[in-house]
Amino acid sequence: MSDLKKIGILGSGIMGSGLAEVAARAGYTAIVRSRSQDAADAMVAAMVKGLAKQVERGKLAEDERDAIVGRVSATSNLGDLVDCDLIIESVVEDLDVKKTLFSELDTVVKPTAILATNTSTLPVIELAMATSRPDQVCGVHFFNPAPAMKLVEIVRPLTASDDTIAAATAFAVACGKDAVEVKDQAGFIVNALLFPYLNNAVRMSEVGVASIADIDTAMKGGCNFPMGPFALLDLVGLDTSLAILDALYAEFRDPNYAAVPTLRRMVAAGRLGRKTGQGFFDYAR
Ligand SMILES: NC(=O)c1ccc[n+]([C@@H]2O[C@H](COP(=O)([O-])OP(=O)(O)OC[C@H]3O[C@@H](n4cnc5c(N)ncnc54)[C@H](O)[C@@H]3O)[C@@H](O)[C@H]2O)c1
């Protein structure tokens, strides 16, 4: 099913910008909404810069780059999403913020629009029930960086219709991704399995078993992982990682999901990983 044409994206952070690029590359018109026009414009400017680098490296033709850029616009006005067929919410991992946004969105966009969330762990049903169209709400969980990562988890809350799940799956496939369907349960497939590992890596460094650099080296060389747990936490963002662990713990009460103190302290200190230039490792900004 490919009668979705215009995609709205809420949030201009790491994932919002990646989603805009993915949708535009696949030929969809994409409009990104951020709370401030400056942030939305900065996101598009960063995307244009990234695409220019790909042109320089010979990985993207200039006319293709121009076509992708021409399909992306930015706004701070939620009302500009009125004619979108699919809206993907990708703002901060906070249930109350997302619920408020879903109920607001529901009053603004056309009745046929599908409302999706890119949440990593939060209950999609709560977002569905914040709208008047719970049958048209689902999760489309892309991975970071969205243009490069192959997987999308299509999350089915109890209320979603088969048409909604089919349309979201078709969208993911049209974006060149592998789609898997999963029940609306915290962490879905990947994060439910991944985060105990990441959390336990931090615990291992807390008790002094090995340095963070050596733990990363060990997991890359010993398991053939492309990056170690600390580099991955920095990439995901430590605030997002903490929110994911808290949501997993709230759902399952499994000690493996109880965020270790170091992670919480680093978030309190504003060391959020790559996006702030400092996390477990330092990044030149
Ligand atoms: N970072 C990852 O690896 C990753 C991967 C998959 C999914 N996700 C999910 O994507 C979503 C966004 O994560 P991100 O990594 O892009 O985060 P980010 O911190 O890079 O961006 C968060 C965005 O939310 C906006 N925001 C913050 N508070 C807000 C509010 N009160 N109202 C409206 N907007 C607000 C910010 O302005 C920013 O645009 C989260 O649900 C996260 O769980 C993240």
Ligand as a Chemical Component Dictionary entry (heavy atoms), coordinates in Angstrom:
data_LIG
# 
_chem_comp.id                   LIG 
_chem_comp.type                 NON-POLYMER 
_chem_comp.pdbx_formal_charge   0 
_chem_comp.three_letter_code    LIG 
# 
loop_
_chem_comp_atom.comp_id 
_chem_comp_atom.atom_id 
_chem_comp_atom.alt_atom_id 
_chem_comp_atom.type_symbol 
_chem_comp_atom.charge 
_chem_comp_atom.model_Cartn_x 
_chem_comp_atom.model_Cartn_y 
_chem_comp_atom.model_Cartn_z 
_chem_comp_atom.pdbx_ordinal 
LIG N1  N1  N 0  18.538 7.968  20.048 1  
LIG C1  C1  C 0  18.255 6.750  19.588 2  
LIG O1  O1  O 0  19.152 5.928  19.383 3  
LIG C2  C2  C 0  16.826 6.365  19.295 4  
LIG C3  C3  C 0  16.589 5.259  18.451 5  
LIG C4  C4  C 0  15.267 4.907  18.135 6  
LIG C5  C5  C 0  14.216 5.643  18.689 7  
LIG N2  N2  N 1  14.474 6.695  19.513 8  
LIG C6  C6  C 0  13.335 7.433  20.064 9  
LIG O2  O2  O 0  13.144 8.594  19.255 10 
LIG C7  C7  C 0  12.606 9.638  20.073 11 
LIG C8  C8  C 0  13.490 10.864 19.981 12 
LIG O3  O3  O 0  14.798 10.523 20.411 13 
LIG P1  P1  P 0  16.105 11.315 19.905 14 
LIG O4  O4  O 0  17.250 10.404 20.115 15 
LIG O5  O5  O -1 15.871 11.924 18.572 16 
LIG O6  O6  O 0  16.178 12.463 21.031 17 
LIG P2  P2  P 0  16.862 13.910 20.957 18 
LIG O7  O7  O 0  17.191 14.268 22.364 19 
LIG O8  O8  O 0  17.933 13.970 19.925 20 
LIG O9  O9  O 0  15.651 14.831 20.414 21 
LIG C9  C9  C 0  14.479 15.026 21.165 22 
LIG C10 C10 C 0  13.561 15.996 20.449 23 
LIG O10 O10 O 0  12.411 16.193 21.290 24 
LIG C11 C11 C 0  12.153 17.580 21.385 25 
LIG N3  N3  N 0  11.489 17.843 22.657 26 
LIG C12 C12 C 0  12.031 17.837 23.898 27 
LIG N4  N4  N 0  11.094 18.129 24.819 28 
LIG C13 C13 C 0  9.943  18.343 24.134 29 
LIG C14 C14 C 0  8.634  18.723 24.525 30 
LIG N5  N5  N 0  8.338  18.919 25.816 31 
LIG N6  N6  N 0  7.694  18.841 23.537 32 
LIG C15 C15 C 0  7.990  18.630 22.237 33 
LIG N7  N7  N 0  9.231  18.296 21.818 34 
LIG C16 C16 C 0  10.182 18.155 22.755 35 
LIG C17 C17 C 0  13.535 18.225 21.311 36 
LIG O11 O11 O 0  13.418 19.582 20.951 37 
LIG C18 C18 C 0  14.178 17.369 20.204 38 
LIG O12 O12 O 0  13.757 17.832 18.915 39 
LIG C19 C19 C 0  12.473 9.069  21.500 40 
LIG O13 O13 O 0  11.172 8.567  21.677 41 
LIG C20 C20 C 0  13.491 7.932  21.479 42 
LIG O14 O14 O 0  13.192 6.923  22.413 43 
LIG C21 C21 C 0  15.759 7.094  19.813 44 
# 
loop_
_chem_comp_bond.comp_id 
_chem_comp_bond.atom_id_1 
_chem_comp_bond.atom_id_2 
_chem_comp_bond.value_order 
_chem_comp_bond.pdbx_ordinal 
LIG N1  C1  SING 1  
LIG C1  O1  DOUB 2  
LIG C1  C2  SING 3  
LIG C2  C3  SING 4  
LIG C2  C21 DOUB 5  
LIG C3  C4  DOUB 6  
LIG C4  C5  SING 7  
LIG C5  N2  DOUB 8  
LIG N2  C6  SING 9  
LIG N2  C21 SING 10 
LIG C6  O2  SING 11 
LIG C6  C20 SING 12 
LIG O2  C7  SING 13 
LIG C7  C8  SING 14 
LIG C7  C19 SING 15 
LIG C8  O3  SING 16 
LIG O3  P1  SING 17 
LIG P1  O4  DOUB 18 
LIG P1  O5  SING 19 
LIG P1  O6  SING 20 
LIG O6  P2  SING 21 
LIG P2  O7  DOUB 22 
LIG P2  O8  SING 23 
LIG P2  O9  SING 24 
LIG O9  C9  SING 25 
LIG C9  C10 SING 26 
LIG C10 O10 SING 27 
LIG C10 C18 SING 28 
LIG O10 C11 SING 29 
LIG C11 N3  SING 30 
LIG C11 C17 SING 31 
LIG N3  C12 SING 32 
LIG N3  C16 SING 33 
LIG C12 N4  DOUB 34 
LIG N4  C13 SING 35 
LIG C13 C14 SING 36 
LIG C13 C16 DOUB 37 
LIG C14 N5  SING 38 
LIG C14 N6  DOUB 39 
LIG N6  C15 SING 40 
LIG C15 N7  DOUB 41 
LIG N7  C16 SING 42 
LIG C17 O11 SING 43 
LIG C17 C18 SING 44 
LIG C18 O12 SING 45 
LIG C19 O13 SING 46 
LIG C19 C20 SING 47 
LIG C20 O14 SING 48 
# 
